């Protein structure tokens, strides 16, 4: 009966203007990262550091991560892999020759074609990736599905609480490495920025489950690597980060920005993040380590709005600043980011993982716009309810729908 709850299959086909950017400062003698925000030229080139190819015709980045000579093909179990980060990561791992099995509840298609796929590359990926349909919270079912399968590495892309990891650890006691997608949201608020991996963490944060998972992995003596992204963006993003701005830019509306608009934050492209996840696989330097991963430069809220407009080929938008304390939005979210400074140092990852971000902010936003929003494949329809509340109270003319 337990085995019947899990199904194993092989899947077959199923600038910012410079006023908006804030350069990272030198910290602890590490090298300044100032060159990664440059625009990519239209000349074909391949980064010798991360193996990322640049298309001469489109000027876009397609990660092609060269397999390390030190990492033999692995039998990999990935929790998730069908939505955003894992969609790109699974493709990279398959391309490197690893055997990848996705474990999901089986409620949505295991594979689907994404904008970066050609017919040939998608067919190759879809025929190579395997699938187990199972509820990761069901300990008995997980043991029945995973025991004896010989998985060597786990990529946990959707774990939120420590108890989410326990069934995997129980079923796979001899795994070589557990690679966990955590969050930079775990850090305690601080007057000293950027957040660094050794900074104090906040067990009262909404990401406390990520911290508890990291502690569980330490307590169980598992060789683990934890990746802490800041804000992630790129094609297929299910969080309304860049999409929120693109909706307003497309509609030609003013963009409401809380308070001064000079709050400093950081965005990292999903493909750069996926490359970092590949770089820690079998890497001795990554054993029992935590890494912040994001873009090379910091940006203000106002700068994000301007960069999104530039990426979309639109005029610079009108920005309207407001005090959130003057409004009662109820449960509605009036802005897609936390109203505070929030950014992290990526120096450790650059120094230890032979990795660096390949996307500048405008280039990355253009990649997202061209391959997703502009095609009408955004996740949520536009909702300007809170915008209209702000504009009306501040005496602006509220735009009417055409």
C-alpha positions in Angstrom: 0.0 0.0 0.0 2.8 2.4 0.8 4.4 1.9 -2.6 1.1 2.8 -4.2 1.2 6.3 -2.8 4.3 7.1 -4.8 4.7 6.6 -8.5 8.0 6.4 -10.3 8.2 7.3 -14.0 10.5 8.3 -16.7 9.2 11.5 -18.3 9.0 11.4 -22.1 7.9 14.6 -23.7 4.9 15.0 -21.1 21.5 51.1 -16.7 19.6 51.2 -14.3 20.6 54.7 -14.9 23.7 55.0 -12.7 21.7 57.1 -10.2 19.7 54.0 -9.3 22.6 51.6 -8.8 24.7 51.3 -5.7 28.1 49.7 -6.1 29.1 47.0 -3.6 31.8 48.2 -1.3 35.1 46.3 -0.6 34.7 44.1 2.4 37.3 42.1 4.4 39.9 42.7 1.7 37.8 40.9 -1.0 37.7 42.1 -4.5 35.2 44.7 -5.6 32.6 43.3 -8.0 32.1 46.2 -10.4 32.4 44.7 -13.8 29.5 42.3 -13.7 26.8 44.9 -14.3 28.2 45.8 -17.7 25.9 45.2 -20.7 26.6 42.1 -22.7 27.9 42.8 -26.2 26.4 41.2 -29.3 29.6 39.4 -29.9 29.6 35.6 -29.2 31.7 34.9 -26.2 32.1 32.2 -23.5 33.0 33.0 -19.9 35.9 31.0 -18.8 34.8 31.2 -15.2 31.2 29.9 -15.4 30.9 28.5 -18.9 28.0 30.8 -19.8 27.6 31.4 -23.5 26.3 34.7 -25.0 24.2 34.6 -28.1 25.5 36.9 -30.8 22.1 37.2 -32.4 20.0 37.9 -29.4 22.5 39.4 -26.9 21.1 37.1 -24.2 22.8 34.7 -21.8 22.3 30.9 -22.0 24.1 29.2 -19.2 26.1 26.2 -20.5 27.9 25.0 -17.4 30.9 22.9 -18.2 31.1 19.8 -16.1 33.9 19.8 -13.6 36.5 17.1 -14.2 36.4 16.4 -10.5 32.7 15.6 -10.4 31.7 12.3 -11.8 28.1 11.9 -13.0 25.8 11.6 -10.0 22.4 10.1 -9.3 20.5 13.1 -8.2 17.1 13.5 -6.4 15.6 17.0 -6.8 12.7 18.0 -4.6 10.7 20.4 -6.8 12.2 21.2 -10.2 9.0 22.1 -12.1 8.4 25.8 -11.4 11.3 28.3 -11.5 14.8 27.8 -10.2 14.6 24.0 -10.6 13.5 24.2 -14.2 16.8 25.8 -15.1 18.9 23.8 -12.7 17.6 20.4 -13.7 18.3 21.2 -17.4 21.9 22.1 -16.5 22.4 19.0 -14.5 21.1 16.7 -17.2 23.2 18.5 -19.8 26.3 17.7 -17.6 25.4 14.0 -17.7 23.9 13.6 -14.3 20.9 11.3 -13.8 18.1 13.6 -12.4 14.9 12.5 -10.8 12.3 15.0 -9.8 10.1 14.3 -6.8 6.8 16.2 -6.8 3.3 15.5 -5.7 2.4 14.8 -9.4 -0.3 17.4 -9.6 1.2 19.3 -12.5 3.2 18.3 -15.6 6.8 17.2 -14.8 8.2 18.9 -17.8 7.1 21.7 -20.1 8.9 23.7 -22.8 10.5 26.9 -21.6 11.6 29.9 -23.8 15.3 28.9 -23.7 14.5 25.4 -25.1 14.8 24.4 -28.7 12.7 21.5 -29.9 15.8 19.3 -29.8 17.0 20.4 -26.4 13.6 20.0 -24.8 13.1 16.5 -26.3 16.5 15.5 -24.9 15.7 16.9 -21.5 12.2 15.5 -21.3 13.3 12.0 -22.3 16.2 12.0 -19.8 14.6 13.4 -16.6 12.9 10.9 -14.3 10.0 11.4 -11.9 8.6 10.2 -8.6 5.2 11.3 -7.6 5.1 11.4 -3.8 4.1 13.6 -0.9 7.4 14.6 0.7 5.8 14.9 4.1 4.7 11.3 4.1 7.6 9.5 5.9 6.5 6.0 5.2 5.7 6.7 1.5 9.1 8.4 1.1 11.0 5.5 2.5 9.2 3.1 0.2 9.9 5.3 -2.8 13.5 6.2 -2.1 15.1 3.3 -0.3 17.4 1.3 -2.4 17.3 3.8 -5.3 21.0 4.8 -4.8 20.6 8.5 -4.9 23.9 10.2 -4.1 22.9 13.9 -4.0 19.7 15.7 -3.0 18.8 19.1 -4.2 16.0 20.4 -1.9 14.5 23.3 -3.8 11.2 23.6 -2.0 11.7 22.7 1.6 10.3 25.2 4.1 10.5 23.5 7.5 13.0 21.1 9.1 10.4 18.4 9.2 10.2 18.6 5.4 13.8 17.3 5.3 13.5 14.5 7.8 11.8 12.0 5.6 14.5 12.4 2.9 17.3 12.0 5.5 15.6 8.9 7.0 15.1 7.3 3.5 18.6 8.2 2.3 21.0 7.9 5.2 24.1 7.6 3.1 23.8 10.5 0.7 27.0 12.3 -0.3 25.6 15.8 -0.3 22.4 17.6 0.6 22.1 20.9 -1.3 19.4 23.2 0.2 17.7 26.3 -1.2 17.5 28.6 1.8 17.0 32.4 1.8 18.9 35.6 2.6 15.7 36.6 4.5 17.1 34.6 7.5 19.5 37.4 8.6 18.8 39.6 11.6 18.2 43.3 10.6 21.4 45.2 11.0 22.9 48.6 10.8 25.9 47.1 9.1 25.3 46.0 5.5 25.6 44.0 3.3 24.6 40.8 5.1 27.4 38.3 5.2 27.2 34.5 5.8 28.7 34.9 9.3 26.1 37.5 10.4 23.6 36.9 13.1 20.4 35.2 12.0 16.8 35.7 13.1 14.9 32.7 14.4 11.8 34.8 14.6 11.8 35.6 10.9 9.3 34.2 8.5 12.1 32.1 7.1 12.9 30.5 10.4 12.1 27.1 8.9 15.0 27.5 6.6 17.3 28.1 9.6 15.8 25.1 11.4 16.5 22.9 8.3 20.1 24.1 8.2 20.5 23.2 11.9 18.9 19.8 11.3 21.4 19.0 8.6 24.3 20.0 10.9 22.9 17.9 13.8 22.4 14.9 11.5 26.0 15.1 10.4 25.0 15.5 6.7 27.5 17.0 4.3 25.3 19.9 3.2 25.5 23.2 1.3 22.9 25.9 1.8 22.3 28.6 -0.8 20.7 31.9 0.4 19.4 34.0 -2.5 18.1 37.5 -2.1 15.4 38.5 -4.5 15.3 36.2 -7.6 14.0 37.3 -11.0 13.9 36.0 -14.5 11.6 34.2 -16.9 9.0 32.0 -15.2 9.3 33.9 -11.9 6.2 33.0 -9.9 6.8 35.8 -7.4 5.6 39.2 -8.7 8.9 41.0 -8.6 9.7 42.4 -12.1 6.2 41.4 -13.2 4.7 44.0 -10.8 6.7 46.8 -12.5 6.1 45.5 -16.0 2.3 45.6 -15.6 2.5 49.3 -14.6 4.9 50.2 -17.4 2.8 48.4 -20.0 -0.3 50.3 -18.8 1.6 53.6 -18.9 0.8 54.2 -15.2 2.7 56.0 -12.5 4.6 53.6 -10.3 3.9 53.9 -6.5 7.1 53.5 -4.5 7.0 53.5 -0.7 8.8 56.3 1.2 11.9 57.8 -0.4 12.5 55.2 -3.0 16.2 55.1 -2.1 15.9 51.8 -0.1 18.7 49.6 -1.3 18.1 46.0 -2.3 19.5 43.4 -4.7 18.2 41.1 -7.4 19.8 38.0 -8.8 18.9 36.3 -12.1 17.5 32.8 -11.9 20.1 31.4 -14.3 23.0 32.8 -12.3 21.5 31.2 -9.3 21.1 27.9 -11.0 24.8 28.0 -12.1 25.8 28.6 -8.4 23.7 25.5 -7.5 25.7 23.5 -10.0 29.0 24.9 -8.8 28.6 23.5 -5.3 27.9 20.0 -6.5 30.8 17.8 -5.3 32.8 20.8 -4.5 35.0 20.2 -1.4 35.0 23.9 -0.6 31.3 23.9 -0.3 31.1 21.1 2.3 29.0 22.3 5.2 29.0 25.9 4.0 26.4 28.6 3.4 26.6 31.0 0.4 24.7 34.2 -0.4 23.9 34.3 -4.1 22.5 37.3 -6.0 23.5 40.0 -8.5 26.8 41.8 -8.4 25.4 45.2 -7.7 22.8 46.8 -5.4 19.9 48.9 -6.6 17.4 51.3 -5.2 13.6 50.8 -5.4 13.5 53.8 -7.8 16.3 52.2 -9.8 14.4 49.0 -10.2 11.5 50.8 -11.7 13.7 52.7 -14.1 15.6 49.5 -15.1 12.4 47.6 -15.8 11.3 50.4 -18.1 14.6 50.4 -19.9 14.4 46.6 -20.3 10.9 46.9 -21.7 12.0 49.6 -24.2 9.6 52.1 -22.5 10.1 55.7 -21.4 11.3 56.4 -17.9 8.2 56.0 -15.7 6.7 58.6 -13.4 7.4 57.6 -9.8 5.0 58.4 -7.0 6.3 58.2 -3.4 4.0 57.6 -0.5 4.0 56.8 3.2 2.6 53.3 3.7 1.5 54.3 7.3 -1.1 56.6 5.7 -3.0 53.7 4.1 -4.9 50.7 5.2 -4.4 48.2 2.4 -5.8 45.3 4.3 -4.2 42.1 3.2 -3.3 43.5 -0.2 0.3 44.0 -1.0 1.0 47.5 -2.4 4.7 46.9 -3.3 6.5 43.6 -4.1 9.4 44.1 -1.8 10.0 44.6 1.9 10.3 48.3 2.7 13.8 48.2 4.0 17.4 47.9 2.9 18.0 44.3 2.0 21.1 43.1 0.3 23.9 40.6 0.8 27.6 40.1 0.0 28.4 37.5 -2.6 32.1 37.7 -2.0 32.4 34.3 -0.5 30.7 32.5 -3.4 32.9 34.4 -5.9 36.0 33.5 -4.0 35.3 29.8 -3.4 33.0 28.5 -6.1 34.6 29.7 -9.4 31.3 31.6 -9.9 30.2 35.1 -10.6 26.9 36.6 -11.9 26.8 36.9 -15.7 23.7 39.1 -15.9 23.7 42.8 -15.4 20.4 44.1 -14.0 19.0 45.6 -17.2 20.2 42.7 -19.3 18.6 40.3 -16.9 15.3 42.2 -16.8 15.3 42.3 -20.6 15.8 38.6 -20.6 12.8 38.2 -18.3 10.7 40.7 -20.3 11.4 39.3 -23.7 11.0 35.6 -22.8 8.1 35.9 -20.4 6.0 39.1 -19.8 6.1 40.4 -23.4 4.7 37.0 -24.6 1.8 37.3 -22.2 2.9 34.5 -20.0 3.0 36.4 -16.7 1.7 34.7 -13.6 -0.9 37.2 -12.4 -3.2 39.6 -14.1 -2.6 43.3 -13.3 -4.3 44.7 -10.2 -4.1 48.4 -9.6 -6.4 48.6 -6.6 -3.8 49.8 -4.1 -2.2 52.0 -6.8 -5.5 53.8 -7.2 -5.9 54.3 -3.5 -2.4 55.9 -3.3 -2.9 58.1 -6.4 -6.3 59.3 -5.3 -5.2 60.2 -1.8 -2.1 62.1 -3.1 -4.2 64.1 -5.5 -3.2 62.4 -8.7 -5.6 61.7 -11.5 -6.4 58.0 -11.3 -6.0 56.4 -14.8 -9.0 54.8 -16.3 -9.0 51.5 -18.1 -9.1 51.7 -21.8 
